[in-house]
Amino acid sequence: MLDAAQYATRPEHAPADHPKVAREKIGILLANLGTPDNYDYWSMRRYLNEFLSDRRVIDYPAWKWQPLLQLIILTKRPFTSGANYKSIWNHDKGESPLMTITKDQTAKLATAMQEKYGENVMVDFCMRYGNPSTKSKVRAMVEAGCRKILFFPLYPQQAGATSATANDQFFRALMDEKWQPAVRTVPAYFEHPKFIDALAQSVERAYAALEEKPDMLVCSYHGMPKRYLLEGDPYHCQCQKNTRLLKERLGWDDTQICTTFQSVFGREEWLRPYTVEHVAELAKQGKKRIAVIAPAFSADCIETLEEINEEIAESFEHAGGEQFTYIPCLNDDDAHIEALSAVIETEISGWLS
């Protein structure tokens, strides 16, 4: 992060007691879902309470949902979720893998942007839930002299429960700023050619490292209630298109790739097919070798490292599957950073040249 005080000056013709003003620059604020500060009970409870109280995530009436959440779910779930986080925790750095990866992505993007635009840009990241908060990072950017901010939710596909709620939090943060910057938000970027190419390269590398090629590539996206699709959320359609574009880039046909949805929560019907069930069905159909990729996640996290690598892999193997390959998220892969940089350069067009 740039040191705002280093470049702050008193405006010309201003009185001697006028506060110094930071030199104007462009802020690029990346946003990811979030992470608990630790995997102990109270850290998990705070994080889950914030996450599951978001009306974009769970839209049941508060009178109906909050007693269930506070008295039952948050009494038990922090223990199980904490154990899951502990199994994937980056113990060396004292943080979740999502935090580590997001920091690495931010550092690489900051280098790429500053090589291109010099000290005219400032790149940082925030989390929708947990720390660092969106509000704290917006405050820091304004104090550093960012008169324009590009807000970049790191979700390739648009969804109310991901990119929309991240934008909501960003706009709430802006409400507290007296000197409010001009802002732009990054739209869904799942069909950007460089993003599709980065996904395809990751598949090609994974397949090249295997002695026997998988019978099927399962594109597992985070799920959502089917009702959201019927209410107009574009996520399902964008996931289907994402898979089609990846298939076309790889030069495959429909027998080699499929779309599924994971992380079902609650009793209502979610988008189908469910990944955990579908991989078992593939094994029963004789597809003994599969690979799974998660194109909706920009960084590996609890849903990929624990859910896919453990629960979903176990479902496949118990049904007779023999070779399960998880293809990691794009994380801070150079092709991914190049794709994100290309998206940023398009979205700040007119602000910087």
FENFENGI-V51494 format. One record per pair of residues at least 6 apart in sequence whose ideal C-beta (glycine too) atoms are under 8 Angstrom apart, sorted by the first residue. I is the first residue (numbers start at 1). GAP is how many residues later the second one is. If there is no record, write none. Layout:
((I | GAP) (I | GAP))
This chain:
((1 | 121) (1 | 123) (1 | 139) (1 | 143) (2 | 23) (2 | 117) (2 | 120) (2 | 142) (4 | 18) (4 | 139) (4 | 140) (4 | 141) (5 | 15) (5 | 17) (7 | 15) (7 | 16) (7 | 112) (7 | 138) (8 | 12) (8 | 13) (8 | 14) (8 | 15) (8 | 137) (9 | 11) (9 | 12) (9 | 14) (10 | 6) (10 | 8) (10 | 9) (10 | 10) (10 | 11) (11 | 7) (11 | 10) (21 | 124) (22 | 121) (22 | 122) (22 | 123) (23 | 122) (24 | 121) (24 | 122) (24 | 123) (25 | 94) (25 | 95) (25 | 96) (25 | 97) (25 | 119) (25 | 120) (25 | 121) (25 | 122) (26 | 91) (26 | 94) (26 | 95) (26 | 96) (26 | 120) (26 | 121) (26 | 122) (26 | 123) (26 | 124) (26 | 322) (26 | 325) (26 | 326) (27 | 94) (27 | 95) (27 | 96) (27 | 97) (27 | 114) (27 | 117) (27 | 119) (27 | 121) (27 | 122) (27 | 123) (27 | 154) (28 | 81) (28 | 85) (28 | 93) (28 | 94) (28 | 95) (28 | 96) (28 | 121) (28 | 122) (28 | 124) (28 | 316) (28 | 320) (29 | 95) (29 | 96) (29 | 97) (29 | 105) (29 | 108) (29 | 109) (29 | 112) (29 | 120) (29 | 121) (29 | 122) (29 | 123) (29 | 141) (30 | 72) (30 | 75) (30 | 76) (30 | 79) (30 | 93) (30 | 94) (30 | 95) (30 | 96) (30 | 122) (30 | 124) (31 | 94) (31 | 95) (31 | 96) (31 | 97) (31 | 103) (31 | 120) (31 | 121) (31 | 122) (31 | 123) (31 | 135) (31 | 138) (31 | 139) (32 | 66) (32 | 70) (32 | 93) (32 | 94) (32 | 95) (32 | 96) (32 | 121) (32 | 122) (32 | 266) (32 | 267) (33 | 65) (33 | 94) (33 | 95) (33 | 96) (33 | 129) (33 | 268) (34 | 13) (34 | 16) (34 | 17) (34 | 64) (34 | 93) (34 | 94) (34 | 95) (34 | 96) (35 | 12) (35 | 60) (35 | 61) (35 | 63) (35 | 64) (35 | 92) (35 | 94) (35 | 95) (35 | 266) (36 | 7) (36 | 8) (36 | 10) (36 | 11) (36 | 12) (36 | 46) (36 | 49) (36 | 60) (36 | 94) (37 | 6) (37 | 9) (37 | 10) (37 | 93) (37 | 94) (38 | 6) (38 | 56) (39 | 43) (39 | 44) (39 | 46) (39 | 47) (39 | 50) (40 | 42) (41 | 37) (41 | 38) (41 | 41) (42 | 36) (43 | 39) (44 | 33) (44 | 34) (44 | 35) (44 | 37) (44 | 38) (44 | 41) (45 | 29) (45 | 33) (46 | 84) (47 | 82) (47 | 83) (48 | 25) (48 | 26) (48 | 29) (48 | 30) (48 | 33) (49 | 20) (49 | 21) (49 | 25) (50 | 79) (50 | 80) (51 | 6) (51 | 78) (52 | 6) (52 | 17) (52 | 21) (52 | 22) (53 | 13) (53 | 16) (54 | 75) (54 | 107) (54 | 111) (56 | 104) (56 | 105) (56 | 108) (56 | 109) (56 | 112) (57 | 104) (57 | 108) (58 | 7) (58 | 11) (81 | 221) (84 | 218) (84 | 222) (85 | 11) (85 | 217) (85 | 221) (87 | 219) (87 | 223) (88 | 8) (88 | 9) (88 | 214) (88 | 217) (88 | 218) (89 | 6) (89 | 7) (89 | 8) (90 | 6) (90 | 7) (90 | 9) (90 | 10) (93 | 6) (93 | 7) (96 | 205) (96 | 206) (97 | 202) (97 | 203) (97 | 204) (97 | 208) (98 | 201) (98 | 202) (98 | 203) (98 | 204) (101 | 198) (101 | 199) (101 | 228) (101 | 230) (101 | 231) (102 | 23) (102 | 25) (102 | 52) (102 | 197) (103 | 22) (104 | 227) (104 | 228) (105 | 20) (105 | 49) (105 | 193) (105 | 194) (105 | 226) (105 | 227) (105 | 231) (105 | 232) (105 | 235) (106 | 17) (106 | 18) (106 | 19) (108 | 224) (108 | 226) (108 | 229) (109 | 14) (109 | 228) (109 | 231) (109 | 232) (109 | 235) (110 | 13) (110 | 14) (112 | 225) (112 | 226) (112 | 229) (113 | 8) (113 | 10) (113 | 228) (113 | 231) (114 | 7) (114 | 9) (116 | 229) (117 | 235) (120 | 232) (121 | 231) (122 | 19) (122 | 22) (122 | 24) (124 | 13) (124 | 16) (124 | 17) (125 | 7) (125 | 12) (126 | 6) (126 | 7) (126 | 8) (126 | 10) (126 | 11) (126 | 12) (127 | 6) (127 | 7) (128 | 6) (128 | 37) (128 | 38) (128 | 41) (134 | 32) (134 | 35) (134 | 36) (134 | 38) (134 | 39) (135 | 34) (135 | 37) (135 | 38) (135 | 41) (138 | 11) (138 | 32) (138 | 35) (138 | 36) (138 | 39) (139 | 34) (139 | 37) (139 | 38) (141 | 8) (141 | 40) (142 | 35) (142 | 37) (142 | 39) (146 | 35) (147 | 34) (147 | 35) (148 | 33) (148 | 34) (148 | 35) (148 | 36) (148 | 203) (149 | 32) (149 | 33) (149 | 34) (149 | 35) (150 | 33) (150 | 34) (150 | 35) (150 | 36) (150 | 194) (150 | 197) (150 | 198) (150 | 201) (151 | 15) (151 | 16) (151 | 19) (151 | 32) (151 | 33) (151 | 34) (151 | 35) (152 | 33) (152 | 34) (152 | 188) (152 | 191) (152 | 192) (152 | 195) (153 | 9) (153 | 10) (153 | 13) (153 | 14) (153 | 32) (153 | 33) (154 | 144) (154 | 145) (154 | 186) (155 | 7) (155 | 8) (155 | 11) (155 | 33) (155 | 141) (155 | 143) (156 | 32) (156 | 33) (156 | 34) (156 | 39) (156 | 86) (156 | 139) (156 | 140) (156 | 142) (157 | 6) (157 | 31) (157 | 33) (157 | 64) (157 | 77) (157 | 78) (157 | 81) (157 | 82) (157 | 85) (157 | 139) (158 | 6) (158 | 29) (158 | 30) (158 | 76) (158 | 77) (158 | 80) (159 | 65) (159 | 69) (159 | 74) (159 | 75) (159 | 76) (160 | 68) (160 | 73) (160 | 75) (161 | 63) (161 | 67) (162 | 60) (162 | 73) (163 | 25) (167 | 18) (170 | 13) (170 | 15) (174 | 6) (174 | 7) (174 | 9) (184 | 163) (184 | 164) (186 | 157) (186 | 158) (186 | 161) (188 | 46) (188 | 50) (189 | 6) (189 | 150) (189 | 154) (190 | 6) (190 | 48) (190 | 49) (190 | 51) (190 | 52) (190 | 55) (190 | 105) (191 | 47) (191 | 50) (191 | 51) (191 | 54) (192 | 147) (192 | 150) (192 | 151) (194 | 141) (194 | 144) (194 | 145) (194 | 148) (195 | 141) (195 | 144) (195 | 148) (196 | 46) (196 | 49) (196 | 50) (196 | 53) (197 | 52) (197 | 138) (197 | 142) (198 | 132) (198 | 135) (198 | 137) (198 | 138) (198 | 140) (198 | 141) (199 | 47) (199 | 50) (199 | 94) (199 | 96) (199 | 131) (200 | 46) (200 | 49) (200 | 50) (201 | 134) (202 | 91) (202 | 125) (202 | 126) (202 | 128) (202 | 131) (202 | 133) (203 | 14) (203 | 43) (203 | 47) (203 | 88) (203 | 90) (203 | 124) (204 | 46) (206 | 85) (206 | 119) (206 | 121) (207 | 6) (207 | 7) (207 | 84) (210 | 113) (210 | 115) (212 | 77) (212 | 111) (213 | 76) (214 | 75) (214 | 76) (214 | 77) (214 | 109) (214 | 111) (215 | 67) (215 | 71) (215 | 72) (215 | 73) (215 | 74) (215 | 75) (216 | 40) (216 | 41) (216 | 42) (216 | 66) (216 | 71) (216 | 74) (216 | 75) (217 | 35) (217 | 39) (217 | 40) (217 | 41) (217 | 73) (217 | 74) (217 | 75) (217 | 76) (218 | 39) (218 | 40) (218 | 42) (218 | 57) (218 | 60) (218 | 61) (218 | 64) (218 | 72) (218 | 73) (218 | 74) (218 | 75) (219 | 20) (219 | 23) (219 | 24) (219 | 27) (219 | 38) (219 | 39) (219 | 40) (219 | 41) (219 | 74) (219 | 75) (219 | 76) (220 | 40) (220 | 41) (220 | 42) (220 | 55) (220 | 72) (220 | 73) (220 | 74) (220 | 88) (220 | 92) (221 | 18) (221 | 21) (221 | 38) (221 | 39) (221 | 40) (221 | 41) (221 | 50) (221 | 73) (221 | 74) (221 | 75) (222 | 39) (222 | 40) (222 | 41) (222 | 72) (222 | 74) (222 | 75) (222 | 81) (223 | 38) (223 | 39) (223 | 40) (223 | 41) (223 | 47) (223 | 48) (223 | 51) (224 | 9) (224 | 11) (224 | 12) (224 | 37) (224 | 46) (224 | 47) (225 | 41) (225 | 43) (225 | 44) (225 | 45) (225 | 46) (226 | 42) (226 | 43) (226 | 44) (226 | 45) (226 | 46) (227 | 41) (227 | 42) (228 | 7) (229 | 6) (229 | 7) (229 | 42) (236 | 35) (239 | 20) (239 | 22) (239 | 56) (239 | 57) (240 | 19) (242 | 53) (243 | 14) (243 | 15) (243 | 16) (243 | 52) (246 | 11) (246 | 49) (247 | 6) (247 | 7) (247 | 9) (247 | 10) (250 | 6) (250 | 7) (258 | 20) (260 | 13) (260 | 14) (260 | 15) (260 | 18) (260 | 19) (261 | 9) (261 | 10) (261 | 11) (261 | 12) (261 | 13) (261 | 14) (262 | 12) (262 | 13) (262 | 14) (262 | 41) (262 | 45) (262 | 46) (262 | 50) (263 | 40) (263 | 44) (264 | 6) (264 | 10) (264 | 12) (273 | 8) (275 | 17) (275 | 33) (275 | 37) (276 | 35) (276 | 36) (276 | 39) (277 | 38) (279 | 11) (279 | 13) (279 | 33) (279 | 36) (279 | 37) (279 | 40) (279 | 42) (279 | 45) (280 | 35) (280 | 36) (280 | 38) (280 | 39) (280 | 41) (281 | 38) (282 | 8) (282 | 34) (282 | 39) (283 | 7) (283 | 33) (283 | 34) (283 | 36) (283 | 37) (283 | 38) (284 | 35) (284 | 36) (287 | 34) (288 | 32) (288 | 33) (288 | 34) (288 | 35) (289 | 32) (289 | 33) (289 | 34) (289 | 36) (290 | 26) (290 | 31) (290 | 33) (290 | 34) (290 | 35) (291 | 34) (291 | 35) (291 | 36) (292 | 16) (292 | 20) (292 | 32) (292 | 33) (292 | 34) (292 | 35) (293 | 33) (293 | 34) (294 | 9) (294 | 10) (294 | 14) (294 | 35) (297 | 6) (297 | 7) (297 | 32) (298 | 31) (298 | 32) (298 | 33) (298 | 38) (299 | 30) (299 | 32) (300 | 28) (300 | 29) (300 | 31) (301 | 28) (304 | 22) (304 | 24) (304 | 25) (308 | 18) (309 | 17) (313 | 11) (313 | 13) (316 | 8) (317 | 7) (330 | 6) (330 | 9))
